Amino acid sequence: MDLEKLMQEAQKMQESLSNIDAELSETIYEGNTGGEEGVTVKVNGRNEIQEVIIADELLSVENKEMLQDMILVAANNAVEKAGKDREEKLGVATAGLDIPGM
């Protein structure tokens, strides 16, 4: 295989991966539990929590444990969505290549 061609392909793949990473960083994924009267957590494609929304009805001492559980479920749901999207997009970019760690 031509080394120059291989280097060009690597450069294209690196640009593609960089574009995908930028796109994922700007994409917001929502996880929620309890619908409108529950908890919503928003994360970006880098799994950084961007916002937590808690329905007013849940803000009482007697709901504390349930609220904590709901936040945990909603956060994990949003992170899972972001991870699946990342895998899909990176899979398209690296299709057919056997790259260790990818």
C-alpha positions in Angstrom: 0.0 0.0 0.0 1.2 3.5 -0.9 2.4 5.3 2.3 1.3 8.7 1.0 -2.2 7.4 0.3 -2.4 5.8 3.8 -1.4 9.1 5.3 -4.1 11.0 3.4 -6.7 8.5 4.6 -5.5 8.9 8.2 -5.8 12.6 7.9 -9.3 12.4 6.5 -10.3 10.0 9.3 -8.8 12.3 11.9 -10.8 15.3 10.5 -13.9 13.2 10.4 -13.5 12.1 14.0 -12.8 15.7 15.1 -16.0 16.8 13.4 -18.0 14.1 15.0 -16.5 14.9 18.4 -17.5 18.6 18.0 -21.0 17.6 16.9 -21.4 15.3 19.8 -20.2 18.0 22.2 -23.0 20.3 21.0 -25.7 17.7 21.0 -27.9 17.5 24.1 -29.4 14.3 25.3 -32.3 14.1 27.7 -33.0 11.5 30.3 -36.2 11.6 32.3 -38.3 9.8 34.8 -41.8 10.6 36.0 -42.8 12.6 32.9 -43.6 16.3 33.4 -44.0 15.8 37.1 -40.6 14.1 37.5 -37.0 14.8 36.8 -35.2 15.6 33.6 -31.4 15.6 33.2 -29.7 16.9 30.1 -26.1 15.9 29.1 -24.0 16.7 26.1 -22.2 14.1 24.0 -19.2 14.2 26.3 -21.5 13.0 29.2 -21.2 16.4 31.0 -24.4 17.2 32.8 -25.8 20.5 31.4 -29.1 20.9 33.3 -31.2 19.2 35.9 -35.0 20.0 36.0 -37.1 19.0 39.0 -40.8 19.3 39.1 -42.1 21.5 41.9 -44.2 18.7 43.2 -41.1 16.7 44.1 -39.5 19.4 46.3 -40.4 18.2 49.8 -38.5 16.5 52.5 -40.7 13.4 52.4 -39.8 13.0 48.7 -36.1 13.3 49.2 -35.1 9.6 48.7 -37.5 9.2 45.7 -36.1 12.4 44.2 -32.5 11.2 44.5 -33.5 7.9 42.8 -35.2 9.8 40.0 -32.2 12.0 39.4 -30.0 9.0 39.2 -32.2 7.2 36.8 -32.7 10.3 34.6 -28.9 11.0 34.5 -28.0 7.4 33.6 -30.7 7.4 30.9 -29.3 10.6 29.3 -25.7 9.3 29.5 -26.8 6.0 27.9 -28.4 7.9 25.0 -25.2 10.0 24.5 -23.1 6.9 24.6 -25.2 5.0 22.0 -25.1 8.0 19.6 -21.3 8.4 20.1 -20.8 4.7 19.2 -23.0 4.9 16.2 -21.4 8.0 14.8 -17.8 6.9 15.5 -18.7 3.4 14.0 -19.6 5.1 10.7 -16.4 7.1 10.7 -14.2 4.1 11.4 -16.1 1.5 9.4 -13.9 -1.3 8.0 -10.9 -0.2 10.0 -9.4 -2.3 12.8 -8.2 0.4 15.2 -7.2 -0.8 18.7 -9.2 1.0 21.4 -12.0 2.2 19.0 
